[in-house]
Amino acid sequence: MQIIAVNKLKFPLIGKGVVLSLVAEEVWVKIQAELKQRIPDVIFDQWFSGAEIMTCGDDRVDLGVQNRFFKSRIETAYLDVLTKAVAAAIGRPAEVSIAVSPRLLARFRKDQEMMRNENVEVSLAADNCGSDGSEAKRLWPRPVRLNPDFTFDSFIVGASNRLSHAVGLRAVERPGEYNPLYFCGQHGVGKTHLLQAICHAIVADRPDASVVYVTCEKFVDDFSVAATCKRIKEFRDYYRQCDVLVVDELQSFGVGKKVSSQSELLGLIDELIACGKQIVFGAIAPPSELDGVDAKLLGRLGAGFVDKLSLPDEATRQSLIANKMRERGIELPEAAISLMARELSGNVRRLEGTVQRLAALIEFGGMEPTVGCIRMALEVDAPGRRKSPLAYADIVRAVADEFGISPEAVTGRGRGAAIRRARQIAMVLCRRLAGGGYAELGAHFGGRSHATVISSVNKAPRELFSDGLAGRVVERVLVRLGVALKPEDLLFRQPGLFDK
């Protein structure tokens, strides 16, 4: 296919066909006019006003957009109407495709960086308020501090997060349709990335929108300072004027019984939902498993869309590894990516750490991405085989880390589903790997009776210790402990694996 350039854009000549007589700008003007007749102005302004034609031929038009988020949304919702508009504009049917324009992407990123710089302000501090409760020098507005890398463009979609990703995109397009959104899951599964991606997309789509992103602890601190400084009205005005409220790490609400701030958040949720504003929460556990949180607030949190993100499967880990290495200018062979994905079954943070080590070995060590190089990157935090006996505390800590809860929660009296599951796994592992009598085990787990411990250990669901998906949690705990066993081995092993 021969390619010629018109107005710095590439236009292919197909056979004896002639390039469209109109230059690219004229073609796009005609397509825009057709689009405006078929879709509302607000949709056109949102998705097509910043686009451009990249290539154009007798039977093909390639439309360039600013990022993958726009590409995905147009392909999903508006490709048919765009194809009809193109056909009407050029007078014949044509194949239409959407691509990310490097020029528009660079401009989009530059605009984002300028916007972030303009929004930088002095952080809130309690000492802004005088000891006598006098008015603070400055409290609000607060800066929206987002990680520039946490966008939808860099969010890898897989089986573990596909539904949450789709609903997050819908919240950008139609704020308030799913309200409130509540994403949960253990550390390292991408909750914060998804929450901040929603913020980035809304700011990019509607620069005039008021987006407030805050951790739960910061929200509580804000409320505490406002109460001390007698500026509750200013606090409420700031939070209730926002178009989008995103609160991360909500599980910390239950620490210390923050009754007043919980009541304040409950009123804020009601106010924002009544006004059609979008609310998004992130937490380790679903609402039903948050300890120390008021029942009414739990009801509000659970009344919207709740979804749990899980650890990425092997296919998603492969995509993550390839993407993160590509960001560093390194293309890994497929075999190397597969090896790393198989070995890195933990959370994304461990995966990112290993990728950084591998990149450093390649860049500074002059090594090739061979199996040996990858093994060297992996062995830093590989647990190896344990030779010394395990203690109950070792096992409880490993289970707690896997579930993203405290060891005290595992051995305590909490009755949430995740906590009960973690406790049951910990009891079985303690019995099978560390040995000891049922009475000793019961004493370690909050003084439980002999009969309760026997029931928990002997009636543990078999799927938890199978080779299926449910058994992956136990498999990862065994890796943390450095035990070279499969989960199903524990159902048939005598107590005290390391007993001599």
C-alpha positions as CSV (number, residue, x, y, z in Angstrom):
1,M,0.0,0.0,0.0
2,Q,1.4,3.4,-1.0
3,I,1.2,6.2,1.6
4,I,1.2,9.9,0.9
5,A,1.0,12.8,3.3
6,V,-1.7,15.6,3.3
7,N,-1.4,18.4,5.9
8,K,1.0,16.3,7.9
9,L,-1.4,13.4,8.1
10,K,-0.9,10.1,6.3
11,F,-3.4,9.1,3.6
12,P,-3.1,5.7,1.9
13,L,-3.6,5.1,-1.8
14,I,-5.4,1.8,-2.3
15,G,-4.9,0.3,-5.7
16,K,-6.0,2.9,-8.2
17,G,-8.2,4.6,-5.7
18,V,-7.6,8.2,-5.1
19,V,-7.3,9.9,-1.7
20,L,-10.4,11.7,-0.6
21,S,-10.5,15.0,-2.4
22,L,-11.0,16.8,0.9
23,V,-8.1,17.3,3.2
24,A,-8.2,15.6,6.6
25,E,-9.7,18.7,8.4
26,E,-12.5,18.9,5.9
27,V,-13.3,15.2,6.2
28,W,-13.4,15.5,10.0
29,V,-15.6,18.6,9.9
30,K,-18.1,16.7,7.7
31,I,-18.0,13.7,10.1
32,Q,-18.5,15.9,13.1
33,A,-21.6,17.5,11.5
34,E,-23.1,14.0,10.9
35,L,-22.2,13.0,14.4
36,K,-24.0,16.0,16.0
37,Q,-27.2,15.0,14.2
38,R,-27.1,11.5,15.7
39,I,-25.9,12.0,19.3
40,P,-26.6,14.7,22.0
41,D,-24.2,17.6,22.2
42,V,-23.1,16.6,25.7
43,I,-22.0,13.2,24.3
44,F,-20.2,14.7,21.3
45,D,-18.4,17.2,23.5
46,Q,-17.4,14.5,26.0
47,W,-16.1,11.9,23.6
48,F,-15.4,13.4,20.1
49,S,-14.6,17.1,20.4
50,G,-10.9,16.4,21.1
51,A,-10.4,13.7,18.5
52,E,-8.7,13.8,15.1
53,I,-8.4,11.8,11.9
54,M,-5.1,9.9,11.8
55,T,-5.4,8.1,8.5
56,C,-8.0,8.0,5.8
57,G,-8.5,6.0,2.6
58,D,-11.2,5.1,0.1
59,D,-12.7,2.5,2.4
60,R,-11.1,3.2,5.8
61,V,-10.9,5.9,8.4
62,D,-8.8,5.8,11.5
63,L,-9.8,8.2,14.3
64,G,-7.3,9.3,16.9
65,V,-8.2,9.9,20.5
66,Q,-6.2,11.0,23.6
67,N,-6.0,7.8,25.6
68,R,-7.1,4.1,25.9
69,F,-10.0,5.1,28.1
70,F,-11.5,7.1,25.3
71,K,-10.7,4.4,22.8
72,S,-12.4,1.7,24.8
73,R,-15.5,3.8,25.5
74,I,-16.0,4.9,21.9
75,E,-15.5,1.3,20.6
76,T,-18.0,0.0,23.2
77,A,-20.8,2.5,23.0
78,Y,-20.4,4.7,19.9
79,L,-18.6,2.8,17.1
80,D,-21.9,2.0,15.2
81,V,-23.1,5.6,15.2
82,L,-19.6,6.8,14.2
83,T,-19.4,4.3,11.3
84,K,-22.8,5.6,10.0
85,A,-21.6,9.2,10.3
86,V,-18.4,8.5,8.4
87,A,-20.4,6.7,5.6
88,A,-22.8,9.7,5.4
89,A,-19.9,12.2,5.4
90,I,-17.8,10.6,2.6
91,G,-20.7,9.2,0.6
92,R,-19.9,5.4,0.9
93,P,-19.4,2.7,3.6
94,A,-16.0,2.6,5.2
95,E,-14.2,0.6,7.9
96,V,-13.7,2.8,11.0
97,S,-11.1,2.1,13.7
98,I,-10.1,3.9,16.9
99,A,-6.5,4.4,17.9
100,V,-4.6,6.4,20.5
101,S,-3.0,9.4,18.9
102,P,0.6,10.0,20.2
103,R,0.1,13.7,19.7
104,L,-3.2,13.8,21.6
105,L,-1.8,11.5,24.3
106,A,1.2,13.8,24.9
107,R,-1.0,16.8,25.1
108,F,-3.4,15.0,27.5
109,R,-0.6,14.1,29.8
110,K,0.8,17.6,29.7
111,D,-2.6,19.1,30.6
112,Q,-2.9,16.6,33.5
113,E,0.5,17.6,34.9
114,M,-0.3,21.3,34.7
115,M,-3.6,20.7,36.5
116,R,-1.9,18.8,39.3
117,N,0.6,21.6,39.7
118,E,-2.1,24.2,39.9
119,N,-4.0,22.2,42.6
120,V,-1.0,21.8,45.0
121,E,-1.8,23.6,48.3
122,V,-0.6,23.5,51.8
123,S,-1.8,20.4,53.8
124,L,-4.2,20.7,56.7
125,A,-2.5,20.6,60.1
126,A,-4.0,20.7,63.6
127,D,-1.7,23.4,64.7
128,N,-3.4,25.8,62.3
129,C,-5.8,26.3,65.1
130,G,-4.9,28.3,68.1
131,S,-4.8,26.7,71.5
132,D,-7.9,28.7,72.5
133,G,-9.9,27.4,69.6
134,S,-9.5,30.6,67.6
135,E,-10.1,30.6,63.8
136,A,-7.5,28.7,61.8
137,K,-5.4,30.5,59.2
138,R,-6.4,28.0,56.5
139,L,-8.3,24.7,56.6
140,W,-10.0,24.2,53.2
141,P,-10.1,23.8,50.3
142,R,-7.8,20.7,50.4
143,P,-5.5,19.5,47.6
144,V,-6.5,16.4,45.6
145,R,-3.3,14.4,45.7
146,L,-3.3,11.6,43.2
147,N,-0.6,9.2,41.9
148,P,-0.1,10.2,38.3
149,D,0.4,6.6,37.3
150,F,-2.9,5.4,38.8
151,T,-5.0,5.8,35.7
152,F,-7.4,3.6,33.6
153,D,-4.7,3.5,31.0
154,S,-2.3,1.6,33.3
155,F,-5.0,-0.5,35.0
156,I,-4.6,-4.1,33.9
157,V,-8.0,-5.8,33.6
158,G,-8.5,-9.5,34.4
159,A,-10.9,-11.9,35.8
160,S,-10.1,-10.6,39.4
161,N,-11.3,-7.1,38.7
162,R,-13.2,-6.9,35.4
163,L,-16.6,-6.1,37.0
164,S,-15.2,-3.4,39.3
165,H,-13.3,-1.9,36.3
166,A,-16.5,-1.8,34.2
167,V,-18.5,-0.1,37.0
168,G,-15.7,2.3,37.6
169,L,-15.9,3.4,34.0
170,R,-19.6,3.8,34.2
171,A,-19.2,6.0,37.2
172,V,-17.1,8.3,35.1
173,E,-19.6,8.4,32.3
174,R,-22.8,8.5,34.4
175,P,-22.0,9.7,37.9
176,G,-24.6,8.6,40.4
177,E,-26.0,5.6,38.5
178,Y,-24.2,3.2,40.8
179,N,-24.1,4.9,44.2
180,P,-22.3,4.5,46.4
181,L,-19.5,2.3,44.9
182,Y,-17.7,0.2,47.4
183,F,-14.6,-1.7,46.3
184,C,-12.9,-4.1,48.7
185,G,-10.1,-6.6,48.8
186,Q,-6.8,-7.3,50.6
187,H,-3.8,-5.1,50.1
188,G,-2.2,-5.1,46.7
189,V,-5.2,-6.0,44.5
190,G,-5.6,-2.6,42.9
191,K,-8.3,-0.8,45.0
192,T,-6.4,2.5,45.4
193,H,-5.4,2.4,41.7
194,L,-9.0,2.0,40.7
195,L,-10.3,4.7,43.0
196,Q,-7.7,7.2,41.7
197,A,-8.2,6.2,38.1
198,I,-11.9,7.2,38.5
199,C,-10.7,10.6,39.9
200,H,-8.2,11.1,37.0
201,A,-10.8,10.2,34.4
202,I,-13.5,12.6,35.9
203,V,-11.0,15.5,36.1
204,A,-9.9,14.9,32.5
205,D,-13.4,14.6,31.3
206,R,-14.8,17.5,33.4
207,P,-12.0,19.9,34.5
208,D,-14.5,22.0,36.4
209,A,-15.8,19.1,38.5
210,S,-15.0,19.2,42.2
211,V,-13.3,15.9,43.1
212,V,-12.3,15.1,46.7
213,Y,-10.1,12.1,47.2
214,V,-9.2,11.4,50.9
215,T,-8.3,8.5,53.1
216,C,-10.6,7.7,56.0
217,E,-7.9,8.8,58.5
218,K,-7.6,12.1,56.8
219,F,-11.4,12.6,56.8
220,V,-11.4,11.9,60.6
221,D,-8.5,14.3,61.1
222,D,-10.3,17.0,59.1
223,F,-13.4,16.6,61.2
224,S,-11.4,16.6,64.5
225,V,-9.6,19.8,63.6
226,A,-12.9,21.4,62.4
227,A,-14.5,20.6,65.7
228,T,-11.6,21.8,67.7
229,C,-11.4,25.1,65.7
230,K,-15.2,25.5,65.8
231,R,-15.4,25.4,62.0
232,I,-17.8,22.5,61.4
233,K,-19.8,24.6,59.0
234,E,-16.8,25.2,56.8
235,F,-15.9,21.5,57.0
236,R,-19.4,20.5,55.9
237,D,-19.6,23.2,53.1
238,Y,-16.3,21.9,51.7
239,Y,-17.3,18.2,51.6
240,R,-20.9,18.7,50.6
241,Q,-20.1,21.0,47.6
242,C,-18.0,18.3,45.9
243,D,-19.3,16.5,42.7
244,V,-17.3,13.3,43.5
245,L,-16.3,12.0,46.9
246,V,-13.7,9.2,47.1
247,V,-12.8,7.8,50.6
248,D,-10.1,5.1,50.7
249,E,-9.0,2.8,53.6
250,L,-12.4,2.9,55.1
251,Q,-11.6,-0.1,57.5
252,S,-9.8,2.4,59.8
253,F,-13.2,3.8,60.7
254,G,-13.7,1.0,63.2
255,V,-10.5,1.7,65.1
256,G,-11.2,3.7,68.2
257,K,-14.9,3.9,67.7
258,K,-15.0,7.2,65.9
259,V,-18.7,7.8,66.6
260,S,-18.9,11.5,65.7
261,S,-17.0,11.3,62.4
262,Q,-19.1,8.2,61.5
263,S,-22.3,10.2,62.1
264,E,-20.8,13.0,60.0
265,L,-20.0,10.7,57.1
266,L,-23.5,9.2,57.3
267,G,-25.1,12.6,56.9
268,L,-22.7,13.5,54.1
269,I,-23.6,10.3,52.1
270,D,-27.3,11.1,52.4
271,E,-26.7,14.7,51.2
272,L,-24.6,13.8,48.2
273,I,-26.8,10.9,47.1
274,A,-29.8,13.2,47.3
275,C,-28.0,15.6,45.0
276,G,-27.0,12.9,42.5
277,K,-23.3,13.2,43.3
278,Q,-21.0,10.2,43.0
279,I,-19.5,8.5,46.1
280,V,-16.8,5.8,46.0
281,F,-15.3,3.9,48.9
282,G,-12.3,1.5,49.2
283,A,-11.7,-0.9,52.1
284,I,-10.1,-4.2,52.9
285,A,-13.3,-5.9,53.9
286,P,-16.9,-5.6,52.7
287,P,-19.3,-3.5,54.8
288,S,-20.7,-6.5,56.6
289,E,-17.3,-7.3,58.0
290,L,-16.2,-3.9,59.2
291,D,-15.8,-4.0,62.9
292,G,-16.7,-1.0,65.1
293,V,-18.8,0.8,62.5
294,D,-22.4,2.1,63.2
295,A,-25.1,-0.1,61.8
296,K,-26.8,2.7,60.0
297,L,-23.6,3.6,58.2
298,L,-23.0,0.0,57.3
299,G,-26.5,-0.1,55.8
300,R,-25.7,3.0,53.6
301,L,-22.4,1.5,52.5
302,G,-24.0,-1.8,51.6
303,A,-26.9,-0.3,49.8
304,G,-24.9,0.5,46.7
305,F,-22.6,-1.5,44.4
306,V,-20.2,-3.7,46.4
307,D,-17.5,-5.8,44.7
308,K,-14.4,-7.6,46.0
309,L,-11.2,-7.5,44.0
310,S,-9.1,-10.6,44.3
311,L,-5.5,-11.4,43.6
312,P,-4.7,-11.4,39.9
313,D,-4.7,-14.8,38.2
314,E,-1.7,-16.0,36.2
315,A,-2.9,-14.5,32.9
316,T,-3.4,-11.1,34.5
317,R,0.0,-11.3,36.2
318,Q,1.6,-11.9,32.8
319,S,-0.1,-8.7,31.5
320,L,1.0,-6.8,34.6
321,I,4.6,-7.9,34.3
322,A,4.8,-7.3,30.5
323,N,3.3,-3.8,30.9
324,K,5.5,-2.8,33.9
325,M,8.7,-3.9,32.1
326,R,7.6,-2.2,28.9
327,E,7.2,1.1,30.9
328,R,10.9,0.7,31.7
329,G,11.7,0.2,28.0
330,I,12.3,-3.6,28.4
331,E,10.6,-6.2,26.3
332,L,10.7,-9.6,28.0
333,P,10.4,-12.9,26.1
334,E,7.1,-14.7,26.7
335,A,8.9,-17.6,28.5
336,A,10.4,-15.1,31.0
337,I,7.0,-13.5,31.6
338,S,5.4,-16.9,32.1
339,L,8.1,-17.9,34.6
340,M,7.7,-14.8,36.7
341,A,3.9,-15.0,36.6
342,R,4.0,-18.6,37.9
343,E,6.4,-17.7,40.7
344,L,4.7,-14.4,41.8
345,S,1.4,-15.6,43.1
346,G,1.2,-13.0,45.9
347,N,-0.1,-9.5,45.7
348,V,0.8,-6.9,43.2
349,R,3.2,-5.1,45.5
350,R,5.5,-8.1,45.6
351,L,5.2,-8.4,41.8
352,E,6.2,-4.7,41.4
353,G,9.1,-5.1,43.7
354,T,10.4,-8.1,41.7
355,V,9.9,-6.3,38.4
356,Q,12.0,-3.4,39.8
357,R,14.8,-5.7,40.8
358,L,14.8,-7.5,37.4
359,A,14.9,-4.1,35.6
360,A,17.9,-3.0,37.8
361,L,19.7,-6.3,37.0
362,I,19.2,-5.7,33.3
363,E,19.9,-2.0,33.3
364,F,22.8,-1.7,35.8
365,G,24.1,-5.3,35.9
366,G,24.2,-5.7,32.1
367,M,22.4,-9.0,32.3
368,E,20.1,-10.5,29.8
369,P,16.6,-11.5,30.9
370,T,17.5,-15.2,31.1
371,V,16.0,-17.8,33.5
372,G,19.1,-17.3,35.7
373,C,18.6,-13.5,35.8
374,I,14.9,-13.9,36.6
375,R,15.7,-16.5,39.4
376,M,18.1,-14.0,40.8
377,A,15.4,-11.3,40.9
378,L,12.9,-13.7,42.5
379,E,15.2,-15.2,45.1
380,V,15.5,-12.0,47.2
381,D,12.2,-12.6,49.0
382,A,11.7,-16.3,48.2
383,P,11.0,-18.0,51.5
384,G,12.9,-21.2,50.8
385,R,12.4,-24.4,52.8
386,R,11.9,-24.0,56.5
387,K,14.1,-26.3,58.6
388,S,13.2,-25.1,62.1
389,P,9.9,-25.9,63.8
390,L,7.0,-23.5,63.3
391,A,5.3,-21.7,66.1
392,Y,1.6,-20.9,66.4
393,A,2.5,-17.2,66.2
394,D,4.4,-17.7,62.8
395,I,1.3,-19.4,61.3
396,V,-1.2,-16.8,62.6
397,R,0.9,-14.0,61.3
398,A,1.2,-15.5,57.9
399,V,-2.6,-16.1,57.7
400,A,-3.3,-12.5,58.9
401,D,-0.9,-11.0,56.3
402,E,-2.6,-13.0,53.6
403,F,-6.1,-11.8,54.6
404,G,-5.0,-8.2,55.3
405,I,-6.1,-8.3,58.9
406,S,-4.3,-8.2,62.3
407,P,-3.1,-11.4,64.1
408,E,-5.3,-10.3,67.0
409,A,-8.3,-10.5,64.7
410,V,-7.4,-14.1,63.8
411,T,-7.1,-15.3,67.4
412,G,-9.9,-13.0,68.7
413,R,-13.7,-13.2,68.8
414,G,-14.6,-11.4,65.6
415,R,-17.4,-13.0,63.7
416,G,-17.0,-11.5,60.2
417,A,-17.0,-14.1,57.3
418,A,-13.4,-13.3,56.3
419,I,-12.2,-13.4,59.9
420,R,-13.9,-16.7,60.6
421,R,-12.4,-18.2,57.4
422,A,-8.9,-16.9,58.3
423,R,-9.3,-18.3,61.9
424,Q,-10.3,-21.8,60.6
425,I,-7.4,-21.9,58.2
426,A,-5.0,-20.8,61.0
427,M,-6.3,-23.5,63.3
428,V,-5.9,-26.3,60.8
429,L,-2.4,-25.1,59.9
430,C,-1.4,-24.8,63.5
431,R,-2.6,-28.3,64.2
432,R,-1.1,-29.9,61.1
433,L,2.2,-28.0,60.9
434,A,3.1,-27.2,64.6
435,G,1.3,-30.0,66.5
436,G,0.3,-29.7,70.1
437,G,-2.9,-30.7,71.8
438,Y,-6.4,-29.3,71.3
439,A,-6.3,-27.6,74.7
440,E,-3.1,-25.7,73.9
441,L,-4.6,-24.7,70.5
442,G,-7.8,-23.5,72.1
443,A,-5.8,-21.4,74.7
444,H,-3.9,-19.7,71.8
445,F,-7.1,-18.9,70.0
446,G,-8.8,-16.8,72.6
447,G,-9.5,-19.5,75.2
448,R,-11.8,-21.6,73.0
449,S,-13.0,-24.9,74.3
450,H,-11.6,-28.3,73.5
451,A,-14.8,-29.2,71.6
452,T,-14.8,-26.0,69.6
453,V,-11.2,-26.5,68.4
454,I,-11.9,-30.1,67.4
455,S,-14.9,-29.0,65.4
456,S,-13.1,-26.2,63.7
457,V,-10.1,-28.4,62.7
458,N,-12.0,-31.5,61.7
459,K,-14.9,-29.9,59.9
460,A,-12.9,-27.4,57.8
461,P,-14.3,-27.1,54.3
462,R,-12.4,-29.4,52.0
463,E,-12.4,-26.9,49.2
464,L,-10.1,-24.7,51.3
465,F,-7.4,-27.3,51.0
466,S,-8.0,-28.5,47.5
467,D,-6.1,-27.8,44.3
468,G,-8.8,-25.5,43.0
469,L,-9.2,-21.8,43.2
470,A,-10.4,-21.9,46.8
471,G,-7.2,-23.6,47.8
472,R,-5.0,-20.8,46.5
473,V,-5.2,-18.9,49.8
474,V,-3.8,-21.8,51.8
475,E,-1.2,-22.3,49.0
476,R,0.0,-18.7,49.4
477,V,0.1,-19.0,53.2
478,L,2.3,-22.1,52.8
479,V,4.6,-20.1,50.5
480,R,4.9,-17.4,53.1
481,L,5.8,-20.0,55.7
482,G,8.4,-21.7,53.4
483,V,6.6,-25.0,53.6
484,A,7.0,-27.2,50.5
485,L,3.5,-28.8,50.7
486,K,0.3,-28.6,48.6
487,P,-2.9,-27.5,50.4
488,E,-4.5,-30.9,49.9
489,D,-1.6,-32.6,51.7
490,L,-2.7,-31.0,55.0
491,L,-6.0,-33.0,55.0
492,F,-4.1,-36.3,55.3
493,R,-1.0,-35.3,57.3
494,Q,-0.5,-36.2,60.9
495,P,-0.2,-33.4,63.4
496,G,3.2,-31.8,63.8
497,L,4.9,-31.7,60.4
498,F,8.2,-30.7,62.0
499,D,7.9,-32.8,65.1
500,K,10.9,-35.1,65.5
